[in-house]
Amino acid sequence: MKNPDLAVGAPDGVAGRLPSHADLNLLRTFLAVHRSGSFTAAAPLLGLSQPTVTAQIRTLEQQTGRELFTRLPRGVEPTPAAHELASQVAAPLDALAALEGGGPLSGHTSPVHLAGPSELLCVRVLPSLVPLVADGVRLRVAQGLTEPLLEEMRSGRHDLVIATRRPRGRALASVPLADEEYVLVAAPHWARRVAGHPEADDLCAALRDVPLVTYAEDLPIVRRYWRTVFGKPLTARAAVTVPNLYAVLSAVNSGAGHSVLPRSLCQEHLDSGRLTLLHTPEEPPLNTLFLVQRAGADANPDVVRVRDLLREAARDW
């Protein structure tokens, strides 16, 4: 079946190299593999056998003259050419599936691909989606930083992304989801030491002897807190750097030092007394979370259900 519209906007790219008789079934198979991450996972979504999926991808690679997937011990990794092709064909194929009202991409059998910060997914997002999972909605969840996740969404990898900033440009639709409050915390024995410091009236000075725990060498969250709350740049260096905010929480809870954390992540520890607030500013620093949706993703009715439930649940976050 001819589909010249798929090459619009990319005359020199992979989509521009597709033959005029490009088979939509090959492109549907390609998109399913790109989103699911493996030939094996894509096969039942398409109603095909795994060898058939493999053969179709090989045919499409021959037609485009480019390798689309790197074969891994478990699954496949899309190549840059695959990301480029996915960004061109995802929206048209999803729109076509919605018009047809059926087929493997119409949304009746496809899982919802959701991504966001790991801590937020575990503490807020996944508990909120339990009713939908019990009702048969299938989720494929990925974690990561906002910028890489948005790039993957642009290539069709994710349906919904919870981002820590609004995406630039108009290519990705987003709505504010919730405001996340950040708090300055430490274990109780460090809090007592700070309170008894000779310069206790100057919290920044009193914290100089307390180790700083952070998840990144450039201290983005802590720097922003200092700038917003204290009106001055942070001069301290990290004593402990760990991979994520869960690890920061674990280290601070164990007495390694102080840090700035999302209140949602450490509220239970504050309530139990395992952590202590070191400061209560009149206007605590907030970071707005955004719910970002890939163009055409609402062709899958389960994406709409997940999106709407998240927006409702976020009112109580």
N, C-alpha and C positions, 0 to 999 in steps of 0.2 A: 504494500500500500504506500503510495507517495505521501510524503509529509514534509514539504519544503519549509514550512514555518519553523521547524526545529533548528534550522541553520541561521535564522534571522539573528543579527547582532553578533555573530561570531564567524565571519567568513573565513578567517584564517585559523580557527580553532578546530577541536575535534568534531563538534557538531557540524561545522562547515565542510568536513571531509566525508560526511555520511553520503552514501549513494542516494540518488533520487528515489530509488525503490526500497529505501530502508524499511525493514520489517518492524512494525510496531511491537510485535511479540518479543523480538530481540531486545528492544529498548525497555519494555516492561520487565523482562527478566533482568536486564542490567540494573534497573533502578531498584528492584527487590533485593538483589545481591548487595548493592551499594548501601542500602539502608539497614539490612540485617547483618551484614558483616561476614557472611559465609554462603557458599553454594548450598550447603546442607540446610541451613535455616531458611533460605529463600525457597527451596523446592516445595514444601508443603503450602506456603503462602500462594504459590502459583499453580498448585495442583499438578506439578511435574515431578519427575524423578530427578535425583541429584545428577546422574550422568547426562540427562537432557539439558539441565541448567548449565552444566560445564560445557557441553557442546555448543549451546547457543552463545555463551560468552566468548568462546573461541572463535565462532563465526563473526561476531561483532568486532572482535579485535582484528580479525583479518580484513574486515570491511573498512575499519578506520585506520588501519596500519599502525596502531598504537597498542601497547600493553595497557590494559585497564585495571588489572588487579595483580598484586604481588601475592603469591601463594605462601601462606604461613603454616606452621604445624597445626594451629587451630584457626580456621577461618582464612580470610583474605584481607589485605590492606589496599584500599583504593589508591591508585597512582594519581599524580597531578592531572593527568589526562582524564581520568575517571571523574575527579571532582569537577573539572571543567564541563564534561559532558552532562553530568548530573544537574549542574546549575542551569543548563540549557533545556533539558527535557523534563525535569521534575514537574514544573507547574503545568505545562501542556498535557502531560500524561494524566496527572491528577484531575485536571479539568475534564478531560475526555472520559475518564472513569466515572466522574460524577454525572456526566450527561447520560452515559450508558446505563447507570443505575445498577451496575453489577461488575463482575470481573475481579481479578486478584488485587487491583489497586483501588477498588471502589470504597474500601473502608470497612466492609462487612467482616473481613477476617484478619485484616492487618493489625499488628500491634501498634501501640502509640509509642513513639520514640521521644523520650523526655530527658532533658539534661539540665544540669545546674551545679552549684557548689555542693560538695559532698556533705558538709555539715547541715546545710539547710535541707537537703533532700532527706536526710535521715531524721532530723528533729521535727520538721514541719510538713514537708511535702508528702512523703510516703504514708505517714499516718493519716493524712487527710484523704488519701485516695483509696483507703482500705475498702469502703463500701462499693466502689466501682470494680475493684478486683474481685470482690465476692460476687459481683453481678456479671462476671465474665469478661471484663475488659482486660486485655493483655498489655503489659507495660514492658518496654525495653529501656532501662535507665542507664545513663552515663553521667559521670561526674568530671568536672574540670573547671578551668578558669574561663571567664566570660569571653575573652577575645578568641581563643581557639574554638570554643563551642559555637560562637556566632559564625565563624568561618566555615565550620562543618555544616551548620544549618544552611548557609548560602549554597552549599553543594548538594543539599538534599538529605543530609545524614539524620537530622533531628526534625521532629514536628513542632515541638515546644521547647523553649529554653528559658530558664529563670536566670536573668542576667543582673549583675550588680551595677550596671549602668545602661542608659538608653542607647540602642544601636544608632550609629551615625547613618545619615541618609534615609531614604524612603523605601529601600528595597525590602526591609523587614518591618512588619507591623508589630507594635508593642504598646502595652498599656501598663501604667503603674500598678503594682501588685500589693506592696506593703512597705512600710518604713521599718528598718531594722535599727534598734538602739544599740549603741556600743558603750561598754562600761569598763572602768579601770579597776582591776581586781588583784588580790593576792591572798595567800593563805593567812589564817588568823595571826600566826606568830610574826609574820612580816608586817601585818597591819599594826600590831602593837608596837613593833620597833619603830615604824614610821611615826606613830602617834607620840612616842617618847623621844623623838629626835630633837636635838637643840634647835633645829630650824623647822620645826613641825608646822609653823605658820606658812612656810614656803614649801608646798608639797613637792615641787620639782626638785628643790635642793634636798629634801628629806629622802627622795627616791634614788639619789645618786648612788647610795651604797646598797641598793636592792637590785639583784640581777634582773635583767630584762629578758623575757622569753618572747620569741616571735616566730612566725612561719616563713619569713622571707628576709634576706639580708638588707633590703632597702626599707624595711619596717613601714609598709604603707599605711596600715591601720593605726599604728601607734603615732606615726608622724602626723596623720590627719587629726587625731585626737588632741595632740599637743597644740597644733596650730589653731584648731577650732575652740578648744576649751581654755587653754592657757595663753593663747595669742603669741606664742613664741616657738621657734624651731626646736625640735628634739636634738639634743646633743649626745645622748647616751648611745652606746653600741650594744648590740644584742650579746648577751652572755650565752644564750642557747637558741639555736635556730633549728626548727623541726619542720616536717613536710606539710602539715596542715593544721587547721584550727583545733581539731580534736586532740592532736598531739600537744598543742599549746595548753589546752585545758588540762590534760593529764599532767603535764609538767608543773603547771602553776598549782594545781590541786595537791600535788605531792610536795610542794614547798620549794620549788626551784627558783621562784622569784615572782615578778609581777608582769602583767600584760594587759592589753585591751582586747576584749572579746565581745561578740554579739550577746546581748542579754538572753536571747532564746537558747543559746548553747549552754550558758552557765547558770540559768535561773534556779535549777534544781539544787546546785551546789551552794548557791547563795541562801536559799531557803533552809538548807540543812545546816548551815554554818561552816561548811567545809571551805568556803571562800568568803572573803569580806570585801565590800565596796570600799575603795580607798578615797573616792571622791564622788560627790553628788552635785553636778553642775546644774544651774538653773535651767539651762537649755542643753540637754544631752545631745551629742552629735548623732545624727541619723543618716542612714544610707537607704535610698529608695531602691527597692527591687522591682524589676520589670519582667512581665511575662511576654515573651516574644514568640510569634507564630510564623511558621514558614508559609509562604504563598502557596495556596492550593491544598494545604494540610487539612482544611475543614471538609474536604471531600470524604474524609474518614469521619463518620459520625462519632466514633469514640474519642477522637481528638477534641471535638466540640464538648463532649461530656467532661473530659479531663480538664479542659480549659475553664469551663464554667464552674466546676466544683472548686478548682483552685482559687478562682476569684472570690467565690463565696466564703471559702474557708479562711482566706487571708484576712478577712475583716477581723478575725479574732486572734491573729498572730501578734 
